[in-house]
């Protein structure tokens, strides 16, 4: 599959980007409009600087960091162009790239580049600033095998918006070797990322060598098998594991440090500890037996907070973690720690009584017990000059005094923490979870966890929302993207999920929001993707596909359709389901339809086709008619709102995050459709996405009523729906009901959620419902 993606892009790129000198020894021209875009690029008068094999890279004598920076730049130039430059510490005024520190700036990562006919100077507020100036030069340099490169006369002033620019990698679920971790760090450096959050422990594996507890890696690093698919109950029968020795970990830390990246280790506690408990069952509430699990989810068995041995264990582990990782921050997790065992454990209950913990402010005493664990760990780390980061669950109960909150369950936790005066790293699932699918048609994607997060949505991320005051915004240290690997085993798949979404995130992290522009970003992105190709990275190519906008027009009662591509390539389309070619209709602007159609569209560049965009349009009497919602969708699942119910577009699969499904959390869906004139109907069709593992069930009841004045409604039908299944299931559930013909202008539809059954963890609660099209005929 990796080769398929690379070949696809190779042909796309041939048709999209032209450059001079490929395969020869000619001259090419640099382009300073890179990703992320520098803050200020000023074109100057005068001749360009010419880079050749006689160019020298000058760095300050005796500064090892600057020497390494110079070596990086020489390597980057050689990889891109084949030109071999030399290094020197003797200043020369001509044909040189001069690296220096001493730039006056309040931002330690700021840099200034000045290019003229004699030299290019890169001056930074620190060695790190010089490194980021080098990254800009690197990405400005075209990927051509040439004899010389011209850098036009210019002055570039640049600095990052956020001091914390993070990207994570989970290697607990699927292990990756050291060499790939180094490659991953190089990917981060290319995108100006300066924090690598390394998720090293979880229920499925312990990956960090700890001398005082050797069983953690001897036992906890290996699981006997891994579930196939999404907790299907079937397993592959193949052991999976691995861990890093202390020397390997230190090697990675040093490799990252040389690239001005700080490695932040995560040891998740008190939950996600089954790998540790398998090795040391006495640290759990029940004493086991436990196993390193081969499926995914949240498990009841966590560290026992009532045993002093648990704290001795944590302090011993964290002491060794601090010996390996010099970072100021240590991530201690804190997420998804069920309190089931603590509620049943006499030792935990004794600890609660000893501490005088009570249910309060909507939180149980056990939540405050986790706060005690967090605070105690924080005090220990603070005493060694370190600080903690925890997932936003650490807000439940009492937040530890100096904790930094990593907000993943939306923005609310981060906003709350910032208002409390705590530092925050914003990493909400909606914008920052790179394990989510990148395309709506997930059937054509490498298998994943679900969700939908295209490049454009990543780019729209604003980590410091205006709901915060300017003083509160100072607590937003920066944004981070996360990659969880339950369904990502191969290294190519890791790269594919990260790229090019990390390019979009890099502009969120680096640029001031007023300078961001998505269309301009798309124009610059292909030059960065040529770097990916040269460096052998696997990446997703969706940005080169045809993008379609399908907008219901309630004035014309039609669907307005617009196609676009990143490069304004020719787009051809059909309406009958046949595959489009250059003999099909050439798209020349927005068009409208009001009848059933199977639309297919393709971009063709130099005879090479992109992926085909497919969309089925199903028209009913209610399609494109004005619709009003009388109930409020769940905030994360409202998307474009009521028009989704009558836009003629049905959800293609159960991926309820694609923007095709309108979601309600425990509430009825109540909508009124205005047929605009008395209209006879005798049937209704409703589609539900069902994913019971995510607490999303089928409808329990559908009610249809009619009215001529929108005030007084008469019942047409009430249909009960019963789900007889006694285990998890996932599918699109379509309900068709017929009734005696009724004529009215207004129809009110009520769709009720299910109360979750006894076999489900959410037993007794009202489930989510996700609804797409409501068709009246």
Secondary structure, DSSP 8 states (H G I E B T S, - for coil): -HHHHHHHHHHHHHHH---TTTTSS-EEE-----SS--SEEEE-SS--EEE-TT-EEE--TT-HHHHHHHHHHHHHHHHHH----EEESS--SSSEEEEEE----SSTT-EEEEE-SSEEEEEESSHHHHHHHHHHHHHHS-----SEEEE-SEEEEE--S-S--EEEEE-SSS---HHHHHHHHHHHHHTT--EEEEE-EETTEE-B--GGGTHHHHTTTEES--BSTTT-S-B----EE--B-HHHHHHHHHHHHHTT-EEEEEEEESSS-HHHHHH-GGGBSS-------SS-S--S--B-TT-HHHHHHHHHHHHHHHHH---SEEEEE--S---HHHHH-HHHHHHHHHHT---BTTB-HHHHHHHHHHHHHHHHHHTTT-EEEEEGGGGSS---TT-EEEE-SSSHHHHHHHHTT--EEE--HHHHBTTSBSSS-GGGS---S--B--HHHHHT--SS-TTS-HHHHTTEEEEEEB---TT--SHHHHHHHHTTHHHHHHHHHHS-GGG--HHHHHHHHHHHHHHHHHHT-----GGGS-EEEEEEETTTTEEEEEEE-TT--EEEEESBS----TTSEE--S-EEE-S-EEEEEEEEETTEE---EEEEE---TTTT--EEESS---GGG-TTGGGGGGSSB---SS-TTSSSSEEEESS-EEEEEEEEEEEEEEEEEEEEEEEGGGTB---SEEEEEEESSSSS-EEEEEEE------S--EEEEEEEEEEEEEEEEEEEEEEE--B--TTSTTTTSB-EEEEEEEEE-
